[in-house]
Amino acid sequence: DTDTDCAEVCEENVLCTFETSAVLSESARDKNIFVHGKISGQDAVVILEKTPIQKEVLGQILSESSLKLQMRNDIYSTYQLQAPAHLNEIKTTVVFPATQKHIQKYRRQESFLLEETAEDYLSITLPFIQEQRFSLQWVYNILEKKAEAERIVFEDPDPKTGFVLLPDFKWNQKQVDDLYLIAISHVRDVKSLRDLTSEHLPLLRNILHKGQESIFGTFGLPRSQLRVYLHYQPSYYHLHVHFTRLGFDSPGCGVERAHLLQDVIQNIQSDAGFYQSRTLYCPLRADDGLLKKYKEKGKI
Amino acid sequence: DTDTDCAEVCEENVLCTFETSAVLSESARDKNIFVHGKISGQDAVVILEKTPIQKEVLGQILSESSLKLQMRNDIYSTYQLQAPAHLNEIKTTVVFPATQKHIQKYRRQESFLLEETAEDYLSITLPFIQEQRFSLQWVYNILEKKAEAERIVFEDPDPKTGFVLLPDFKWNQKQVDDLYLIAISHVRDVKSLRDLTSEHLPLLRNILHKGQESIFGTFGLPRSQLRVYLHYQPSYYHLHVHFTRLGFDSPGCGVERAHLLQDVIQNIQSDAGFYQSRTLYCPLRADDGLLKKYKEKGKI
């Protein structure tokens, strides 16, 4: 079919003439890369992603490839395997012509690890939070049942130790494999981990235990299958706790940002001022206003 | 060099005769697969993982590959790209001969969160570790330069505070995006976090600071881009520290298993017996012998 052949050649030409301007983002784990460039002078975004290894062609991959030994130690050896191209395709997506919005959307921000001492918190982070005045109206709407009331899985209405439990937006509730719920406290004056003291122990224990019980009752997952944690920095400054399924790599469960609720409780039990006195580490994205403040002070 | 050529051909044959018994696990996200099979009648585990897309060869990939159009909709189109094999390698690890333990290790399992009190550690976990007598010969081979000597990135030979720093097997060293190195202490009597006391502060600080410096010197990543942590439970009971790139979701960096080295140091500074007295939480896979011990005692 000459028409198809011609179309294919033209398609090939499209990427042949692609001139790379910048790598917008890439993930070594996901094995993908997002690239901004030009095709005939117009903006384009090209996304490459390696494909999952298919069981069905495994035998062929192992028998039809060439192997280059890299390292051997005892019973372990590693190789570079070069497979026939048709058994090892790369998924390619082209956005053409692309707008500035597309280009922004695919741009990734670097993260930096902030080392926040107790003094840094008081002199830099706290003033920044106060001056930003992030709106928490959407949180109050949930607590007051003005929004998302039908999504609530459980509520303890106690004004001091109570909370509302509801599914995170990232979870579609279709399977428990990626279960993700959020508990939001009724108490409104706890901005983050930094505000927690022994006076909050009853609140924290209540969230942990009733949250676990209610997830077991509603979704059948026992507490041994749950990862329960707070973020620091949180994405909004009203106390909330994440419940995700153990074994599911939920975004934001990394040790640099997540604090296991059970550890938080133990830390406060042994030192009521733990979170007021400690140096806390947290990742900040390159475009975060807080990072800018720390950079201005020469702290990062 | 005919010897090398011959060795390479033999290596190829090893996988040519590989007979698949079962897929132990696979990840569509990570693009890897763990396969159990036989080589000349003996058990082997073969791990294939696609490699991250390297910026450096992106131009070549785009210009030297063939493209097959799959779908077009408005400004979006998708293709299957077939790249030259040397630009699209698959990282291959062979464990041969493999024991039942290896096969178990790579089989996908549910995880359970263990709540290990100080007493549980002494009465259940410690006896289990001692009775298992996991071989650490491969670790000693590295420390004594009997294996992998050419992979060492940095060494501090001090017997008390020294360590060897080398790339983790999971990292191919082609890009820093998924940088992953391991520091292994010369000290041999620290099994895990549980053994760390104030006497180890100089060792821990040395690993943190010299590890960060050496990674900055060799790979150009400053400490603000590094996540430095220990695992509990570790996969082998000889003190080692993980250095991974912040922003790269390295497997095992979740809050349920990882402990930030900076936090470990702070914890021991404020309480020398912190890790001997605390309840520690850690995930255990369904087939872990330790989980069985805890189940027998009715603890999980």
Interface residues (C-beta under 8 A of the other chain):
Chain A: A7 E8 E11 E12 L15 C16 F18 T20 V23 E26 S27 A28 R29 D30 K31 N32 I33 V35 V46 L48 K50 T51 P52 I53 K55 L58 G59 I61 L62 S63 S65 S66 L67 K68 L69 M71 N73 D74 I75 Y76 S77 T78 Y79 Q80 L81 Q82 A83 P84 A85 H86 N88 E89 I90 K91 T92 T93 V94 V95 F96 P97 A98 E110 S111 F112 L113 L114 E115 R223 S224 Q225 L226 R227 Y229 L246 G247 D249 P251 C253 G254 V255 E256 A258 H259 L260 Q262 D263 Q266 S270 D271 R278 T279 Y281 P283 I300
Chain B: A7 E8 E11 E12 L15 C16 F18 T20 V23 E26 S27 A28 R29 D30 K31 N32 I33 V35 V46 L48 K50 T51 P52 I53 K55 L58 G59 I61 L62 S63 S65 S66 L67 K68 L69 I75 Y76 S77 T78 Y79 Q80 L81 Q82 A83 P84 A85 H86 N88 E89 I90 K91 T92 T93 V94 V95 F96 P97 A98 E110 S111 F112 L113 L114 E115 Q137 W138 N141 I142 A147 E148 R151 F169 Q175 D177 D178 R223 S224 Q225 L226 R227 Y229 L246 G247 F248 D249 S250 P251 C253 G254 V255 E256 A258 H259 L260 Q262 D263 Q266 S270 D271 R278 T279 Y281 P283 I300
